[in-house]
Amino acid sequence: MGPEALAQVLRPLAAMFDARDHPDLLRGLEAPDDAAVWRLDDARALVLTADFFPPVVDDPYAFGAIAAANSLSDLYAMGADPLLGINLVGFPDDLEPGILTEILRGGGEKVREAGAVIAGGHTTSDAEPKYGLAVVGLVHPERMWTKGGARAGDGLFLTKPLGTGVVTTALKRDEAEPAHVEAAIASMARLHRGAAAVLRRFPEAIHAATDITGFGLAGHGHEMAEASGLALALRWDAVPLLPGAEGYARRGSIPGGGQRNRAYYGRWIRTERRLAEEHVTLLHDPQTSGGLLLTVAAERREQIEAAFRAAGEPMWRIGEIVDGEPGTLQVE
């Protein structure tokens, strides 16, 4: 579902629950973020989210791993440690059950890699396979990361390259090179566990965080900027791209979600130079299990970059947070 339609269907729910009646709901429809957060006590809060979707790659095991990493991504974006997951499955009655076994095995092993556990699930018959998880984690109420804490002067960082949408669209069209598909799968299946471990060493320096998923860098960047009352200054040449992504975008491998993103979020893009059409496509490209987008205090940027290098975790500085029209992306 596109961002504009989603906002419309959620509007009645937002009016149904008054945040003043639920003081322990730290993040919900009143202040939407990557996950819901419910305070248990002064030291613990539950972080809850769910996500599922049809296959983005052909291999069932890889699809399961990617879907699990994608679901867990929202917990990491809030600074939470995953506890458990509940499988969510739609599966056709006429498909070989062994395919579902491999999907669940891929998801289960990814959850185990995160240090969490699969605790149950629900399956239903569906015309198209779908898989994902509802996941729960824990975070200290005063140490959770949100979209809205960015400050002017912060460095803007990304932990995964863009391009999963155009690469997987090329795969569906039988136009993708195997090496490019393998690189995209490796990126999508990589957990944010290592990145989160590094970031927790600098709790005072991480001002805002989100993960780049279906609304693309433009959409999730807009959400962060708007929630913070500031603008993002994005250096396009510094944005990492998956192998092959630029070429597939140039040749028109554009997912439908990317077109909806561009139609909705394009109004908040300000460019100082004309971007190539393929770069505009990638700016709006919907990501599956994309990177963390972080803002880091200016005085700690180099120290955090060094810590990522020492841990072998990828990280790219792609811009800064600046004063400007709230919610805009100033693309240089």
C-alpha positions as CSV (number, residue, x, y, z in Angstrom):
1,M,0.0,0.0,0.0
2,G,1.3,3.4,-0.9
3,P,2.1,6.1,1.7
4,E,-0.9,8.3,0.8
5,A,-3.5,5.5,1.0
6,L,-1.9,4.2,4.2
7,A,-2.3,7.5,5.9
8,Q,-6.0,7.7,4.9
9,V,-6.9,4.2,6.2
10,L,-5.1,4.8,9.5
11,R,-6.8,8.1,10.2
12,P,-9.9,6.6,12.0
13,L,-7.7,4.5,14.3
14,A,-5.6,7.5,15.3
15,A,-8.7,9.3,16.5
16,M,-10.0,6.2,18.3
17,F,-7.3,6.0,21.0
18,D,-6.4,9.0,23.1
19,A,-2.7,8.9,24.1
20,R,-3.6,10.6,27.4
21,D,-5.5,7.4,28.4
22,H,-2.4,5.3,27.8
23,P,0.6,7.0,29.5
24,D,2.7,3.9,29.2
25,L,2.3,3.8,25.4
26,L,5.6,5.6,24.5
27,R,5.2,5.1,20.7
28,G,1.9,4.4,19.0
29,L,-0.4,5.9,16.4
30,E,-0.2,9.3,18.2
31,A,3.6,9.4,17.6
32,P,4.2,6.8,14.8
33,D,7.7,5.3,14.6
34,D,9.3,2.1,13.4
35,A,7.6,0.1,16.2
36,A,5.2,0.4,19.1
37,V,6.8,0.9,22.5
38,W,5.0,0.1,25.8
39,R,6.7,1.0,29.1
40,L,6.8,-1.9,31.7
41,D,8.7,0.0,34.4
42,D,11.4,2.6,34.7
43,A,14.1,0.3,33.2
44,R,12.2,-1.7,30.6
45,A,9.9,-1.1,27.7
46,L,8.5,-3.7,25.2
47,V,9.1,-2.9,21.5
48,L,6.6,-4.6,19.1
49,T,6.2,-4.7,15.4
50,A,5.2,-7.0,12.5
51,D,6.0,-7.3,8.8
52,F,5.3,-9.8,6.0
53,F,5.3,-9.9,2.2
54,P,5.5,-12.1,-0.9
55,P,8.8,-13.6,-2.0
56,V,11.4,-11.1,-3.3
57,V,13.8,-13.8,-4.4
58,D,13.4,-17.3,-5.8
59,D,15.2,-19.3,-3.1
60,P,12.8,-20.2,-0.3
61,Y,15.5,-20.3,2.4
62,A,16.9,-16.9,1.4
63,F,13.4,-15.5,1.3
64,G,12.8,-16.7,4.8
65,A,16.0,-15.2,6.1
66,I,15.4,-11.8,4.4
67,A,11.8,-11.6,5.7
68,A,13.0,-12.3,9.3
69,A,15.9,-9.8,9.0
70,N,13.4,-7.2,7.7
71,S,11.0,-7.8,10.6
72,L,13.8,-7.6,13.2
73,S,15.1,-4.4,11.5
74,D,12.4,-2.2,13.2
75,L,13.5,-3.4,16.6
76,Y,17.1,-2.5,15.9
77,A,16.0,0.9,14.6
78,M,14.5,1.6,18.0
79,G,17.6,0.5,19.9
80,A,15.9,-2.7,21.2
81,D,17.3,-6.2,21.8
82,P,15.1,-8.8,20.1
83,L,13.4,-11.4,22.4
84,L,11.1,-13.5,20.3
85,G,9.2,-13.8,17.0
86,I,5.9,-15.2,15.9
87,N,5.7,-16.6,12.3
88,L,3.1,-15.1,10.0
89,V,2.4,-17.3,7.0
90,G,0.2,-17.3,3.9
91,F,0.7,-20.4,1.7
92,P,-1.0,-21.9,-1.4
93,D,-2.6,-25.3,-0.9
94,D,-1.2,-26.5,-4.2
95,L,2.5,-25.8,-3.4
96,E,5.0,-28.3,-2.2
97,P,5.1,-28.1,1.7
98,G,8.8,-28.5,1.6
99,I,9.0,-25.0,0.2
100,L,7.4,-23.6,3.3
101,T,9.8,-25.8,5.4
102,E,12.7,-24.0,3.8
103,I,11.1,-20.6,4.3
104,L,10.6,-21.2,8.0
105,R,14.1,-22.7,8.3
106,G,15.6,-19.5,6.8
107,G,13.6,-17.3,9.1
108,G,14.3,-19.4,12.2
109,E,18.0,-19.4,11.7
110,K,18.0,-15.7,11.2
111,V,16.1,-15.1,14.4
112,R,18.5,-17.5,16.2
113,E,21.4,-15.4,14.8
114,A,19.7,-12.4,16.4
115,G,19.8,-14.1,19.8
116,A,16.0,-14.4,19.9
117,V,13.6,-17.4,19.6
118,I,10.6,-18.4,17.4
119,A,7.8,-18.9,19.9
120,G,4.9,-19.8,17.6
121,G,2.9,-18.5,14.6
122,H,-0.1,-18.6,12.4
123,T,-0.7,-20.0,8.9
124,T,-3.5,-19.4,6.4
125,S,-4.2,-20.5,2.9
126,D,-3.4,-17.9,0.3
127,A,-3.1,-17.6,-3.4
128,E,0.5,-16.3,-3.1
129,P,3.1,-17.3,-0.5
130,K,3.7,-14.6,2.1
131,Y,6.0,-14.7,5.1
132,G,7.2,-12.5,7.9
133,L,7.1,-12.2,11.7
134,A,5.6,-10.3,14.6
135,V,8.6,-9.6,16.8
136,V,9.1,-8.3,20.4
137,G,12.2,-6.7,21.9
138,L,13.3,-4.8,25.0
139,V,14.7,-1.4,25.4
140,H,15.4,1.0,28.2
141,P,12.6,3.7,28.0
142,E,15.2,6.5,28.2
143,R,17.6,4.9,25.6
144,M,15.3,4.1,22.8
145,W,16.0,5.7,19.4
146,T,13.2,7.6,17.6
147,K,12.8,9.2,14.2
148,G,12.3,12.7,15.7
149,G,15.5,13.5,17.7
150,A,17.8,14.8,14.9
151,R,19.6,18.1,15.6
152,A,21.1,20.6,13.2
153,G,24.7,19.8,12.5
154,D,24.3,16.0,13.0
155,G,26.0,13.8,10.5
156,L,23.7,11.6,8.5
157,F,24.8,7.9,8.1
158,L,23.5,4.8,6.2
159,T,24.5,1.2,7.0
160,K,23.4,-0.6,3.8
161,P,23.5,0.3,0.1
162,L,20.3,1.1,-1.8
163,G,18.9,-0.8,-4.8
164,T,17.1,-3.9,-3.5
165,G,13.8,-2.8,-5.3
166,V,15.3,-2.4,-8.7
167,V,17.5,-5.5,-8.5
168,T,14.6,-7.8,-7.4
169,T,12.4,-6.3,-10.1
170,A,15.1,-7.1,-12.6
171,L,15.2,-10.7,-11.2
172,K,11.4,-11.0,-11.7
173,R,12.0,-10.0,-15.3
174,D,14.8,-12.6,-15.7
175,E,17.2,-9.7,-16.4
176,A,19.4,-9.7,-13.3
177,E,22.9,-11.1,-13.3
178,P,23.5,-13.8,-10.6
179,A,26.3,-11.9,-8.9
180,H,24.1,-8.9,-8.5
181,V,21.3,-11.0,-7.0
182,E,23.7,-12.7,-4.6
183,A,24.9,-9.3,-3.4
184,A,21.4,-8.0,-2.9
185,I,20.4,-11.2,-1.0
186,A,23.5,-10.9,1.2
187,S,22.6,-7.2,2.0
188,M,18.9,-7.9,2.7
189,A,19.7,-10.9,4.9
190,R,22.3,-9.1,7.0
191,L,21.1,-8.2,10.5
192,H,21.6,-4.8,12.1
193,R,22.8,-6.6,15.3
194,G,26.5,-5.7,14.8
195,A,25.7,-2.1,13.9
196,A,23.4,-1.7,16.9
197,A,26.1,-3.1,19.2
198,V,28.5,-0.4,18.0
199,L,26.0,2.3,18.4
200,R,25.1,1.4,21.9
201,R,28.6,2.3,22.9
202,F,27.7,6.0,22.1
203,P,24.3,6.4,23.6
204,E,24.5,10.2,24.0
205,A,25.7,10.7,20.4
206,I,22.8,8.9,18.5
207,H,20.1,11.5,18.1
208,A,17.7,9.8,15.7
209,A,17.3,6.5,13.8
210,T,15.0,4.7,11.4
211,D,15.4,2.0,8.9
212,I,15.0,2.3,5.1
213,T,12.2,0.0,3.9
214,G,9.2,0.4,1.6
215,F,9.1,4.2,1.4
216,G,12.7,4.4,0.2
217,L,15.4,6.8,1.3
218,A,13.3,9.7,0.2
219,G,10.2,8.6,2.2
220,H,11.9,7.6,5.4
221,G,14.3,10.5,5.2
222,H,11.3,12.8,5.0
223,E,9.7,11.2,8.0
224,M,12.9,11.7,10.0
225,A,13.3,15.3,8.9
226,E,9.6,16.2,9.5
227,A,9.5,14.6,12.9
228,S,12.7,16.5,13.9
229,G,11.4,19.8,12.4
230,L,14.5,20.1,10.2
231,A,15.8,19.2,6.7
232,L,18.3,16.6,5.4
233,A,21.2,17.8,3.2
234,L,21.9,14.7,1.2
235,R,25.1,14.2,-0.9
236,W,23.9,11.9,-3.6
237,D,27.5,10.9,-4.8
238,A,28.1,9.6,-1.2
239,V,25.1,7.3,-1.2
240,P,26.1,3.6,-1.6
241,L,24.4,1.5,-4.3
242,L,24.2,-2.2,-4.7
243,P,26.1,-3.7,-7.7
244,G,24.0,-3.4,-10.8
245,A,21.3,-1.2,-9.3
246,E,22.2,1.9,-11.3
247,G,22.1,0.0,-14.6
248,Y,18.8,-1.8,-13.8
249,A,17.2,1.6,-12.8
250,R,18.5,3.1,-16.1
251,R,16.9,0.3,-18.1
252,G,13.5,0.7,-16.4
253,S,13.4,-2.0,-13.7
254,I,11.3,0.1,-11.5
255,P,9.0,-1.5,-8.9
256,G,5.4,-0.2,-8.5
257,G,6.1,0.9,-5.0
258,G,8.9,3.2,-6.2
259,Q,6.5,4.9,-8.6
260,R,4.0,5.5,-5.7
261,N,6.8,6.8,-3.5
262,R,8.0,9.3,-6.1
263,A,4.4,10.5,-6.7
264,Y,3.9,11.2,-3.0
265,Y,7.4,12.1,-1.6
266,G,8.7,14.0,-4.6
267,R,7.1,17.2,-3.3
268,W,9.7,17.3,-0.5
269,I,12.8,16.9,-2.7
270,R,14.9,19.9,-3.4
271,T,17.8,19.5,-5.9
272,E,20.8,21.8,-6.4
273,R,21.7,20.0,-9.6
274,R,19.7,17.9,-12.0
275,L,19.8,14.3,-11.0
276,A,19.9,11.6,-13.6
277,E,16.6,9.8,-14.0
278,E,18.0,6.5,-12.6
279,H,19.2,8.3,-9.5
280,V,15.8,9.8,-8.9
281,T,14.5,6.2,-9.2
282,L,16.9,4.9,-6.6
283,L,16.2,7.8,-4.3
284,H,12.6,6.5,-4.1
285,D,13.4,2.8,-4.5
286,P,11.5,0.7,-1.9
287,Q,13.9,-1.3,0.1
288,T,13.5,-4.7,1.6
289,S,15.5,-5.0,4.8
290,G,17.4,-1.8,4.0
291,G,19.9,0.0,6.1
292,L,19.7,2.0,9.3
293,L,19.5,5.8,8.7
294,L,21.2,7.5,11.7
295,T,22.0,11.0,12.8
296,V,25.1,11.4,14.9
297,A,26.4,14.3,17.0
298,A,28.9,16.3,15.0
299,E,31.7,16.0,17.6
300,R,31.4,12.1,17.7
301,R,31.2,11.4,14.0
302,E,34.8,10.4,13.4
303,Q,34.9,8.3,16.6
304,I,31.8,6.4,15.6
305,E,33.1,5.9,12.0
306,A,36.3,4.5,13.5
307,A,34.4,2.1,15.7
308,F,32.4,0.8,12.8
309,R,35.6,0.2,10.8
310,A,37.2,-1.6,13.7
311,A,34.0,-3.8,14.0
312,G,34.0,-4.6,10.3
313,E,30.5,-3.0,10.0
314,P,29.7,-1.0,6.9
315,M,28.7,2.6,7.3
316,W,28.5,5.6,4.9
317,R,28.2,9.3,5.8
318,I,25.7,10.6,3.2
319,G,25.0,14.1,4.5
320,E,24.0,16.3,7.4
321,I,21.0,17.6,9.3
322,V,20.4,21.3,8.6
323,D,18.0,24.1,9.4
324,G,15.4,24.3,6.6
325,E,11.9,23.6,5.6
326,P,10.9,20.7,7.9
327,G,10.6,17.4,6.1
328,T,12.6,18.4,3.0
329,L,15.6,16.6,1.4
330,Q,18.1,19.0,-0.1
331,V,19.9,16.7,-2.6
332,E,23.4,18.0,-3.7
